[in-house]
Amino acid sequence: MQSKPVLTLEDVKKIAAAAEQEALSNGWKVVIAICDDGGHPLFLQRLDGAAPISAHIAPEKAKTAALGRRESKIYEDMINNGRVSFLRAPELGGMLEGGVPILVDGHTVGAVGVSGVKSAEDAQIAKAGVAALGL
């Protein structure tokens, strides 16, 4: 039987704090979501002033990155390049940039999804969160 790492509550708190700091230091009003490797929610934070819809989009970006084991931007790029069949992919509702998987020793243990500003800025915030784990 194989073993794999999993996110702890302490890990989630580190990711969330770093992502929040990145958003606040840039004056960005976003929602930050963190999920496990199955796309199940572990954390959701809506910063003051973030649009209500972002509370639905951020978790979907995280889930897409976790289940796909890749950044959600990859799906957005595929669709924009004509592979529109991915619009019907099951369980992948956040195919926009801003979902970043958390990889530990080759295992996807979860993902961070951010929504509220430009997609590249969402991804910047998510990556800052992941970086807090020092992987």
C-alpha positions as CSV (number, residue, x, y, z in Angstrom):
1,M,0.0,0.0,0.0
2,Q,1.2,3.5,-0.8
3,S,1.3,6.4,1.5
4,K,1.0,10.1,0.6
5,P,1.2,13.4,2.4
6,V,-2.0,15.3,3.3
7,L,-2.7,18.9,4.3
8,T,-3.0,19.6,8.0
9,L,-5.0,22.4,9.5
10,E,-1.7,24.1,10.3
11,D,-0.7,23.9,6.6
12,V,-4.1,25.4,5.6
13,K,-3.6,28.3,8.0
14,K,-0.2,29.0,6.6
15,I,-1.4,29.0,3.0
16,A,-4.4,31.2,3.9
17,A,-2.3,33.7,5.8
18,A,0.2,34.1,3.0
19,A,-2.4,34.4,0.4
20,E,-4.3,37.0,2.4
21,Q,-1.1,39.0,3.0
22,E,-0.4,38.9,-0.8
23,A,-3.9,40.2,-1.6
24,L,-3.9,42.9,1.1
25,S,-0.4,44.1,0.3
26,N,-1.7,44.8,-3.2
27,G,-5.0,46.2,-2.2
28,W,-6.9,43.4,-3.9
29,K,-10.4,42.4,-2.7
30,V,-10.6,38.7,-3.3
31,V,-12.0,35.4,-2.1
32,I,-9.4,32.7,-1.2
33,A,-10.4,29.0,-1.2
34,I,-8.4,26.0,-0.2
35,C,-9.4,22.4,-0.9
36,D,-8.0,18.9,-0.4
37,D,-6.9,16.5,-3.2
38,G,-10.5,15.5,-3.8
39,G,-11.7,19.1,-4.2
40,H,-13.4,19.1,-0.8
41,P,-13.4,22.5,0.9
42,L,-11.0,23.2,3.7
43,F,-11.1,27.0,3.9
44,L,-12.9,29.9,2.4
45,Q,-12.3,33.6,3.1
46,R,-14.0,36.6,1.5
47,L,-12.0,39.7,2.1
48,D,-13.9,42.9,2.7
49,G,-15.2,44.4,-0.5
50,A,-14.8,41.2,-2.6
51,A,-17.7,40.5,-5.0
52,P,-20.2,37.9,-3.8
53,I,-19.8,35.9,-7.0
54,S,-16.1,35.4,-6.2
55,A,-17.2,33.2,-3.3
56,H,-18.6,30.7,-5.8
57,I,-15.7,31.0,-8.4
58,A,-12.7,30.6,-6.0
59,P,-13.7,27.2,-4.7
60,E,-14.4,26.0,-8.2
61,K,-10.9,27.1,-9.3
62,A,-9.4,25.3,-6.4
63,K,-11.4,22.1,-7.1
64,T,-10.5,22.2,-10.8
65,A,-6.8,22.5,-9.9
66,A,-6.9,19.7,-7.4
67,L,-8.9,17.2,-9.5
68,G,-6.9,18.1,-12.6
69,R,-3.6,18.1,-10.8
70,R,-2.6,21.2,-12.8
71,E,-3.2,24.9,-12.8
72,S,-6.7,25.8,-13.8
73,K,-5.2,28.2,-16.4
74,I,-4.3,25.2,-18.5
75,Y,-8.0,24.4,-19.1
76,E,-8.7,28.0,-19.9
77,D,-5.9,28.0,-22.5
78,M,-7.1,24.8,-24.1
79,I,-10.6,26.2,-24.4
80,N,-9.3,29.5,-25.8
81,N,-7.3,27.6,-28.3
82,G,-10.3,25.8,-29.7
83,R,-10.7,22.7,-27.5
84,V,-14.2,23.7,-26.4
85,S,-15.2,20.2,-25.6
86,F,-13.6,20.8,-22.2
87,L,-16.5,23.1,-21.4
88,R,-18.4,19.8,-20.7
89,A,-15.7,18.2,-18.6
90,P,-17.4,16.7,-15.5
91,E,-16.6,18.3,-12.1
92,L,-14.4,21.0,-13.6
93,G,-16.4,24.2,-13.1
94,G,-13.5,26.6,-12.5
95,M,-11.6,26.6,-15.8
96,L,-10.2,30.1,-15.4
97,E,-6.7,31.1,-14.3
98,G,-6.4,31.4,-10.5
99,G,-6.5,27.8,-9.3
100,V,-3.1,26.3,-8.3
101,P,-2.4,22.8,-7.1
102,I,-0.4,22.0,-4.0
103,L,2.3,19.4,-4.9
104,V,4.3,17.5,-2.3
105,D,6.8,14.8,-3.3
106,G,4.9,14.4,-6.6
107,H,1.5,14.1,-4.9
108,T,-1.3,16.6,-5.3
109,V,-2.5,17.2,-1.8
110,G,-4.9,20.0,-2.5
111,A,-5.2,23.4,-4.3
112,V,-5.7,27.1,-3.8
113,G,-8.3,29.0,-5.8
114,V,-8.6,32.8,-5.8
115,S,-11.2,35.1,-7.5
116,G,-11.8,38.8,-7.5
117,V,-9.1,40.5,-9.5
118,K,-7.4,39.9,-12.9
119,S,-6.8,36.2,-13.5
120,A,-3.0,36.6,-13.4
121,E,-3.3,38.4,-10.1
122,D,-5.6,35.7,-8.7
123,A,-2.9,33.2,-9.6
124,Q,-0.2,35.3,-8.0
125,I,-2.2,35.3,-4.7
126,A,-2.7,31.5,-4.9
127,K,1.0,30.9,-5.6
128,A,2.0,33.1,-2.7
129,G,-0.2,30.9,-0.5
130,V,1.4,27.7,-1.8
131,A,4.9,29.1,-1.4
132,A,4.3,29.6,2.3
133,L,4.6,25.8,2.7
134,G,8.3,26.1,1.6
135,L,8.0,23.2,-0.8
